[in-house]
Amino acid sequence: MIRVEGLGLSIHGHDILHDVSAEIPKSGITALIGPNGAGKSSLLHCIAGLSRPSTGRAEVDGLDIARAGDLDRARTLAILTQSQAVSSRLRVADLVAFGRWPHHQGRITPEDREIIDEALRCFGLQDLRDRYLDTLSGGQRQRAFVAMTHAQATGWLLLDEPLNALDPRHAHDLMSRLHAMSRPGPEARAVVIVVHDLNAAAAWADRVIAMKDGRITAAGPRDAVLTESTLTDLFDTPFGVTAQSGRLFIFTTDRTDAH
């Protein structure tokens, strides 16, 4: 379980997070939603240990992230941030292999190679393993980065806006793969994802945490959070929500249609 208690974050005198508390069970997909500047990425970075909170604490499976060493964190959770500073002349298989570093630390084993191959298979990258990153489409490249986090073989995957710049087909493909790996089973991973596409959250998330102005405004099962009133208040924009064939569909409405 991820447990966040009284978390606050200030950067250069600006308060980014305010007394944030939450619990995220180690199962399924949890989506962080909210307007730009809500603090979603900052919260994810505090949970991963990339940012040190000013107040409060974050624990992942009982590990105090701020006090933990780099290896302990890397063996507990894997995070994919929005900016990836790697050489475009890197091959896909080599990128995915980076995910094994916390385990082999330069002495790669046959088990590591098996896990790398499994990550390539899981994200449909077998035929691309020898391609350079700069020859891939945006969707293929994003799958490769997520495969790298998968190869890290942690119980948690933290993904910061992985759908950015993806077309609908590639976004659907990536979310369907994440959904499949987050289902119950011996190899299940818990996924925490920052996402702007509300319909992606409605289609794939099990739980939703809504944030605004550095605070959590709502949290719970998907259907309980993705309501017209909650979304309208969250984004200061009127929303409609409808259900068809067991799925939620979210859309903006005119002010005159919101009541």
SULHUWO-V543044 format. One record per residue. N is the residue number from 0. RES is the residue in one letter. SS is DSSP state (~ for helix, > for strand, _ for the rest). Layout:
<<N,RES,SS> <N,RES,SS>>
//
This chain:
<<0,M,_> <1,I,>> <2,R,>> <3,V,>> <4,E,>> <5,G,>> <6,L,>> <7,G,>> <8,L,>> <9,S,>> <10,I,>> <11,H,_> <12,G,_> <13,H,>> <14,D,>> <15,I,>> <16,L,>> <17,H,>> <18,D,>> <19,V,>> <20,S,>> <21,A,>> <22,E,>> <23,I,>> <24,P,_> <25,K,_> <26,S,_> <27,G,_> <28,I,>> <29,T,>> <30,A,>> <31,L,>> <32,I,>> <33,G,_> <34,P,_> <35,N,_> <36,G,_> <37,A,_> <38,G,_> <39,K,~> <40,S,~> <41,S,~> <42,L,~> <43,L,~> <44,H,~> <45,C,~> <46,I,~> <47,A,~> <48,G,_> <49,L,_> <50,S,_> <51,R,_> <52,P,_> <53,S,_> <54,T,>> <55,G,>> <56,R,>> <57,A,>> <58,E,>> <59,V,>> <60,D,_> <61,G,_> <62,L,>> <63,D,>> <64,I,_> <65,A,_> <66,R,_> <67,A,_> <68,G,_> <69,D,~> <70,L,~> <71,D,~> <72,R,~> <73,A,~> <74,R,_> <75,T,_> <76,L,>> <77,A,>> <78,I,>> <79,L,>> <80,T,_> <81,Q,_> <82,S,_> <83,Q,_> <84,A,_> <85,V,_> <86,S,_> <87,S,_> <88,R,_> <89,L,_> <90,R,>> <91,V,~> <92,A,~> <93,D,~> <94,L,~> <95,V,~> <96,A,~> <97,F,~> <98,G,~> <99,R,~> <100,W,~> <101,P,~> <102,H,~> <103,H,~> <104,Q,_> <105,G,_> <106,R,_> <107,I,_> <108,T,_> <109,P,~> <110,E,~> <111,D,~> <112,R,~> <113,E,~> <114,I,~> <115,I,~> <116,D,~> <117,E,~> <118,A,~> <119,L,~> <120,R,~> <121,C,~> <122,F,_> <123,G,_> <124,L,_> <125,Q,~> <126,D,~> <127,L,~> <128,R,_> <129,D,_> <130,R,_> <131,Y,>> <132,L,~> <133,D,~> <134,T,~> <135,L,_> <136,S,_> <137,G,~> <138,G,~> <139,Q,~> <140,R,~> <141,Q,~> <142,R,~> <143,A,~> <144,F,~> <145,V,~> <146,A,~> <147,M,~> <148,T,~> <149,H,~> <150,A,~> <151,Q,_> <152,A,_> <153,T,_> <154,G,_> <155,W,>> <156,L,>> <157,L,>> <158,L,>> <159,D,>> <160,E,_> <161,P,_> <162,L,_> <163,N,_> <164,A,_> <165,L,_> <166,D,_> <167,P,~> <168,R,~> <169,H,~> <170,A,~> <171,H,~> <172,D,~> <173,L,~> <174,M,~> <175,S,~> <176,R,~> <177,L,~> <178,H,~> <179,A,~> <180,M,~> <181,S,_> <182,R,_> <183,P,_> <184,G,_> <185,P,_> <186,E,_> <187,A,_> <188,R,_> <189,A,>> <190,V,>> <191,V,>> <192,I,>> <193,V,>> <194,V,_> <195,H,_> <196,D,_> <197,L,~> <198,N,~> <199,A,~> <200,A,~> <201,A,~> <202,A,~> <203,W,~> <204,A,_> <205,D,_> <206,R,>> <207,V,>> <208,I,>> <209,A,>> <210,M,>> <211,K,>> <212,D,_> <213,G,_> <214,R,>> <215,I,>> <216,T,>> <217,A,>> <218,A,>> <219,G,>> <220,P,>> <221,R,~> <222,D,~> <223,A,~> <224,V,~> <225,L,_> <226,T,_> <227,E,~> <228,S,~> <229,T,~> <230,L,~> <231,T,~> <232,D,~> <233,L,~> <234,F,~> <235,D,_> <236,T,_> <237,P,_> <238,F,>> <239,G,>> <240,V,>> <241,T,>> <242,A,>> <243,Q,>> <244,S,_> <245,G,_> <246,R,>> <247,L,>> <248,F,>> <249,I,>> <250,F,>> <251,T,>> <252,T,_> <253,D,_> <254,R,~> <255,T,~> <256,D,~> <257,A,_> <258,H,_>>
//
